[in-house]
Amino acid sequence: MRKTAFREGGFREGLTESLPWLPIIVAVGLLLFMVLVTGLRLLSPDRDDVPVEAVPGLTLPAPLRPAAVTSSAAPAPAPSVTGSRSPAVRPSFSRLPVRTPSTRPSTRPPAAARPSSPAPTVTGTYRVMAPYDREFIGEVLVTNSGAAPAGWVVELTFPDEVGELRTSWVESAPQATLSRSGDRYIWRSGAPVAVGSSAPLRFQYAHTGTGGRPSSCTVNGTPCSFG
């Protein structure tokens, strides 16, 4: 029916009916033209040298080129290689404060002082009472300075110039018991000596010289003094 109307109405009526499709046709033509141009640019070795005919009233968009990527960060410096090696970084160690042990008071009780040995209460004094040419009479005076009556033991040893014991006695007191062990003479009291009192032990020895001093004299283990 459109062809019939175009023929009957003439060219103007047909053109009038075709005006609504004209923009679509033009757009399709332009799209095909752009596809054709793009294909030719892709197939050519240098896409920038392909001439494009100008179409009146049509402005082609400029081809997009990748923009240069700029960076505000400064480029990292290239590592320099030198002959000498940089010193190795050693970890540093900080010294911790050393705690000194606190001095604690000793919990141990103080050691008890050992009692000093008491002074002897029974002592003796040796003397020569009567010297003779071939003999002498000597004495050991035993004294008790303690707080209670005490017995006594007298021990005498003489050098070789003193000979045999001839006799011995305790003056004005019970007699002592005599024993001998080698060159040593031992007398043991027959009765204790009262507090503050003395007991004279006397003896008579033969000798070849003039001396009568013993080489050892003790009373209850304490050395005698010499008068």
C-alpha positions in Angstrom: 0.0 0.0 0.0 2.9 2.3 0.6 4.3 1.8 -2.9 0.8 2.6 -4.3 0.5 5.7 -2.4 4.0 6.9 -3.5 3.0 6.3 -7.0 -0.4 8.0 -6.8 0.7 11.0 -4.6 3.8 11.6 -6.3 7.3 12.2 -5.1 6.5 14.7 -2.4 4.0 12.4 -0.7 6.4 9.5 -0.7 9.2 11.8 0.7 6.8 13.0 3.4 6.0 9.4 4.5 9.8 8.5 4.5 10.9 11.5 6.8 10.4 9.7 10.1 12.9 6.9 9.0 15.5 9.3 7.8 17.4 9.9 11.1 17.5 6.2 11.7 18.9 5.5 8.3 21.5 8.3 8.6 22.6 7.0 12.0 22.9 3.4 10.7 25.0 4.7 7.8 27.3 6.7 10.1 27.7 3.7 12.4 28.7 1.5 9.4 31.1 4.2 8.2 32.8 4.4 11.6 33.1 0.6 11.8 34.7 0.6 8.3 37.2 3.4 9.2 38.2 1.7 12.5 38.8 -1.6 10.7 41.0 0.1 8.1 43.0 1.8 10.8 43.6 -1.4 12.6 44.7 -3.2 9.4 47.1 -0.4 8.2 50.8 -0.6 9.4 50.8 3.0 10.6 47.4 3.9 11.9 48.3 7.6 12.1 49.0 8.0 8.3 45.7 6.7 7.0 43.8 9.6 5.5 40.3 10.1 6.5 37.9 12.0 4.3 36.1 14.7 5.9 32.4 14.4 6.0 30.5 17.7 6.1 28.8 18.1 9.4 30.5 15.1 11.0 33.3 15.4 13.5 35.1 12.2 14.3 36.4 11.7 17.8 40.2 11.8 18.2 41.8 8.4 18.9 42.5 7.8 22.5 46.1 7.4 23.5 47.3 6.1 26.8 48.2 9.0 29.0 51.7 9.0 30.5 51.6 7.7 34.0 53.3 10.1 36.3 54.1 9.4 39.9 54.9 11.9 42.6 57.0 9.4 44.5 60.7 9.9 44.0 62.5 7.0 42.3 64.4 4.8 44.7 68.1 5.2 44.4 69.9 2.4 42.8 72.1 0.4 45.2 75.7 1.3 44.9 78.1 -1.6 44.8 81.4 -0.8 46.4 84.4 -3.0 47.2 84.1 -2.6 51.0 81.3 -4.2 52.9 79.3 -2.2 55.3 79.8 -3.3 58.9 77.3 -5.8 60.1 74.8 -4.4 62.5 75.1 -6.1 65.8 72.3 -6.1 68.3 73.0 -4.1 71.3 72.3 -5.6 74.7 71.5 -3.5 77.7 73.0 -4.7 80.9 70.5 -5.4 83.6 71.3 -4.0 87.1 72.9 -6.7 89.2 71.2 -7.1 92.5 73.5 -7.5 95.4 72.3 -9.8 98.1 71.2 -8.0 101.1 73.0 -8.8 104.3 70.6 -10.5 106.5 71.2 -10.7 110.2 72.4 -14.0 111.4 69.8 -16.0 113.3 72.3 -18.3 114.8 73.0 -17.7 118.4 76.5 -16.6 119.2 78.9 -19.3 120.1 79.2 -19.7 123.8 82.6 -18.7 125.0 84.5 -21.6 126.4 85.1 -21.2 130.1 88.7 -20.7 130.9 90.3 -23.4 133.0 90.2 -22.4 136.6 93.4 -21.5 138.4 94.8 -24.4 140.4 93.8 -24.3 144.0 96.4 -26.8 145.2 100.0 -25.7 144.4 103.5 -26.6 145.5 106.8 -24.8 146.2 110.1 -26.7 146.0 113.2 -25.9 148.1 116.4 -27.4 149.4 116.3 -27.2 153.2 119.7 -28.7 154.2 122.5 -29.5 151.7 125.3 -31.9 152.7 128.4 -33.4 151.1 126.8 -36.6 149.9 123.1 -35.9 150.5 120.5 -33.2 150.9 117.1 -32.7 152.5 114.4 -31.1 150.3 110.8 -30.1 150.7 107.6 -29.5 148.6 105.2 -27.3 150.5 101.7 -28.2 149.3 99.2 -25.3 149.8 95.4 -25.4 149.4 94.0 -22.0 148.3 90.6 -23.3 147.2 87.2 -23.3 148.9 87.2 -26.9 150.0 89.7 -29.4 151.4 91.6 -31.2 148.7 94.0 -34.1 148.3 97.3 -33.9 146.5 99.8 -35.8 144.4 103.4 -34.8 144.2 105.7 -36.1 141.4 109.5 -35.6 141.4 112.1 -36.5 138.8 115.8 -35.8 139.4 118.9 -35.8 137.1 121.6 -38.5 137.2 123.7 -36.7 139.8 120.9 -37.3 142.4 121.0 -40.8 143.7 118.6 -43.0 145.6 115.8 -41.7 147.9 116.8 -42.6 151.5 113.6 -41.4 153.4 110.6 -39.1 153.1 107.8 -37.9 155.5 104.9 -35.4 155.8 105.6 -33.0 158.7 102.8 -32.8 161.3 100.2 -34.6 159.1 99.2 -38.1 158.0 101.9 -39.7 156.0 101.6 -40.0 152.2 101.9 -43.2 150.1 105.0 -43.5 148.0 105.4 -45.2 144.6 108.1 -45.2 141.9 107.9 -45.4 138.1 111.3 -45.4 136.5 113.1 -42.2 137.6 109.8 -40.7 138.8 108.8 -40.6 142.5 105.1 -40.2 143.2 103.5 -39.3 146.7 99.8 -39.4 147.3 98.4 -37.6 150.3 97.1 -39.6 153.2 94.6 -36.9 154.1 93.2 -33.8 152.3 94.7 -30.4 153.0 92.3 -28.0 154.8 91.3 -24.7 153.2 94.1 -22.1 153.5 96.5 -24.7 155.0 99.7 -26.3 153.9 101.3 -29.8 154.1 105.1 -30.0 154.0 106.4 -33.1 152.2 110.1 -33.6 153.0 112.6 -36.1 151.6 116.3 -37.0 151.9 118.3 -37.9 148.8 121.9 -39.0 148.2 123.8 -37.1 145.6 127.3 -36.9 144.1 127.4 -33.2 143.4 126.3 -30.1 145.1 122.9 -29.6 143.3 119.5 -30.8 144.5 117.2 -29.2 142.0 114.8 -31.7 140.3 114.4 -31.8 136.6 110.6 -32.0 137.0 108.2 -31.2 139.9 104.4 -31.1 139.8 101.5 -31.0 142.3 98.2 -32.3 140.9 99.7 -31.8 137.5 100.7 -28.2 138.0 104.4 -27.3 137.8 106.0 -26.3 141.1 107.5 -23.0 141.9 111.0 -22.8 143.3 111.9 -21.0 146.5 
